[in-house]
Amino acid sequence: MKKKNLLYIFADQWRAQAIGAAGEDHVSTPHMDRFAGESMAFDHAVSTYPLCSPHRASLLTGKYPYCCGMWTNCKIGLDETVMLKPQEVTISDVLHENGYETAYVGKYHLDASEMNFHEKPESGAVNWDAFTPPGERRHHFDYWYSYGAMDKHLSPHYWKDEPKKEEGAKWSPEHETDVVLDYLDGRNKEKPFCLFLSWNPPHPPYDLLPEKYADRYRGKELVFRGNVPEELRTDEAFRKKFGEYYGAIEGLDDNFGRIMEYLDREGLTEDTIVVLSADHGDCMGSHGLMGKNIWYDESIRIPLYIRGPQVVKGHSDALIASQDHMPTLLELLDAAVPDTVQGKSFASLARGASMEEEPEHAFLCMIPGMPELVEEYRKLGLNNKAFGWRGIRTKDITYVVDNGTSPSETQRRLFYDNKKDPLQLNPVELDPQDAIAEAYDAVIRSYLRKTRDPFLL
């Protein structure tokens, strides 16, 4: 039987709400909307750890972020080097063994930042960036056009197989889409392919985008979520970022359309499982916050649309999380799921059947990881990994135990009724002895045992 291809496209910091198909009709995403209508839409997909490297590691390995050593982003300035280790088994490793030609294009952010080892790396990588050389750290991605972490969206760079930068001459999503189309044209057409495309926008800097997209929201009435405070709604600097964020998403939609058109034209649509997703969201003013790494829905909820052979059109409210993507896709590709995987396969739901045991909750987590935050704990002889926050998301509620990101903060337990309060404006602070807190603490404790997480509950 002919093997199915896999094309996994994901954007950085693109929240689940920011697409026409999810109800935000002020953003124009016609190509993505059409695709969503042809897909199984997972309406409760969440990022287990709403930060770049932890989600990406979990996505590729099918393990919880802490279990594959990804307790923060790959960066410099820590007393340990954070990276996806060669010993981990990834979806690309599995599919390579199954005869696939594999490729990665765009942001990787899973290898050790090179300045951990060399003040002036031969590759020219600076700060958190990295050239990943051919070999075990690429996890059997055969074709490589990637970088570690850099945010020069209008003047991007990449590495292939040599430590020499390849300069992109246009907005990174446009350039990377060009590269993907060229790769698909030139690949070995006798083999199935597994291709990951990682777009950096709408990740900041928000203003690094082509004028044609920045112009989309200038002078227009802006539609904010109801939890964006009034002082931000009238702040010109925020309004500018808001328009640029959504303008970038419209630019992603144009490039997504180019890829879908190629698949149709080349007769690949019927043989290819396509995934459209993100690594985490962006508060974009909700609760007065920007960015991610917080338990609010704007940060943790991500788009997740899967289309392909045997995948039915429809919606699922199942709680699918970062570690569940890999086993789900392997099962959809009829490939064996390795025993290293901790996530669940949702393939039966994608095929329109019931799931043997649908999870009642998803685990959420965050650990203070910036060097200056870690140092505060180190000075007091404390383990920073025991702090941050851990939580549970069900279909109806969010429950969080927050130890803070500084040793001076006191522990809080917050309960959100997302049915009655979908904008999460009215949390109830619970006492540890409260019956609700005790019940959800027990759930969190089970995840802490499973992942060997030292969090102080």
Disulfide bonds with the S-S distance in Angstrom:
none
